[in-house]
Amino acid sequence: MQALALLALGLLAIVWAVSMYAYQVGADYATHFAADLPNHSAIVLYSAERIAIGGPGVQVAEIGQSGSKYHYQYSGIRLLVRSTDTYLLLPRYWQRGRDRVFIIREDDSIRMDVVVR
């Protein structure tokens, strides 16, 4: 019985150590990821309608060209993640706890150009 209790305690200690290691690796990765954000792909987003994207470094320009499908151009944004039809975008100078993450769904009213570094 005592051996079983010691074995259970040992397994619990191993699980705890692995979880602490995983937490530290994740925190280090997140810190590195945020510090490297200026090197992520830049996005220029064109939209038929004005959308609520803003933040440090984000610039919006109205496109005055007649006959253009897109009327607004957004720059100063970075690509965080892309899924099948959704983009997660950040302001160029994004800071954790201060700035928002923008969720943009791909459709005919939006066009994105990616500037790869």
C-alpha positions in Angstrom: 0.0 0.0 0.0 2.8 2.4 0.9 4.6 1.6 -2.5 1.3 2.4 -4.3 1.1 5.8 -2.5 4.7 6.6 -3.4 4.1 5.6 -7.0 1.1 7.9 -7.2 3.0 10.7 -5.6 5.9 10.2 -8.1 3.5 10.3 -11.0 1.9 13.4 -9.7 5.3 15.1 -9.4 6.1 14.1 -13.0 2.9 15.6 -14.3 3.5 18.7 -12.3 7.0 19.1 -13.6 5.9 18.6 -17.2 3.1 21.2 -16.9 5.6 23.7 -15.4 8.0 23.0 -18.3 5.2 23.4 -20.9 4.1 26.7 -19.3 7.6 28.1 -19.4 8.1 27.0 -23.1 4.8 28.6 -24.0 5.6 31.8 -22.2 9.0 32.0 -23.8 7.5 31.4 -27.3 4.8 34.1 -26.7 7.4 36.6 -25.6 9.6 35.9 -28.7 6.5 35.9 -31.0 5.4 39.4 -29.7 9.0 40.8 -30.0 9.2 39.5 -33.5 5.9 41.0 -34.6 7.4 43.8 -36.7 9.0 41.1 -38.9 5.7 39.4 -39.6 4.1 39.8 -43.0 2.6 43.2 -43.5 -1.0 43.4 -44.8 -2.6 46.0 -47.0 -6.3 45.6 -46.7 -8.8 47.1 -49.2 -12.4 47.4 -48.3 -15.6 48.4 -50.0 -17.0 49.8 -46.7 -15.2 51.5 -43.8 -14.4 49.0 -41.1 -13.3 49.6 -37.6 -9.6 48.8 -37.7 -7.3 51.0 -35.8 -4.4 51.1 -33.4 -0.8 52.2 -33.2 0.7 52.4 -36.7 -2.6 51.7 -38.6 -3.3 54.1 -41.4 -6.5 54.4 -43.4 -6.8 56.1 -46.7 -9.9 56.8 -48.7 -9.6 55.7 -52.3 -11.1 58.3 -54.5 -10.8 56.5 -57.8 -14.2 56.4 -59.5 -15.4 52.9 -60.5 -13.2 51.2 -57.9 -14.8 48.4 -56.0 -12.8 49.3 -52.9 -13.1 52.6 -51.2 -10.7 52.3 -48.2 -7.1 51.1 -47.8 -5.7 50.0 -44.5 -2.0 49.7 -43.9 0.2 49.3 -40.8 -1.3 45.9 -39.9 0.4 42.6 -39.4 -0.9 39.0 -40.0 -1.1 37.0 -36.9 -2.9 33.9 -38.1 -4.8 32.8 -41.2 -7.4 30.0 -41.2 -9.6 28.8 -44.1 -11.6 32.0 -44.5 -10.6 34.2 -41.5 -7.6 36.4 -40.8 -6.4 37.6 -37.4 -4.7 40.9 -37.8 -2.8 43.1 -35.4 -1.8 46.8 -35.5 1.8 47.3 -36.5 2.9 48.4 -33.0 0.6 46.0 -31.1 1.1 45.6 -27.4 -0.4 42.9 -25.2 -3.1 44.2 -22.9 -3.4 47.5 -24.7 -4.4 46.8 -28.3 -7.1 44.7 -30.0 -6.8 41.7 -32.4 -9.0 42.1 -35.5 -10.9 39.2 -37.0 -11.5 39.7 -40.7 -13.6 37.2 -42.6 -12.7 36.7 -46.3 -15.5 37.9 -48.6 -16.0 39.8 -51.9 -16.0 43.2 -50.1 -12.4 42.8 -48.9 -9.1 42.3 -50.6 -5.8 41.7 -48.9 -2.3 42.2 -50.3 0.5 40.5 -48.3 4.0 42.0 -48.2 6.3 39.1 -47.5 9.6 40.0 -45.8 
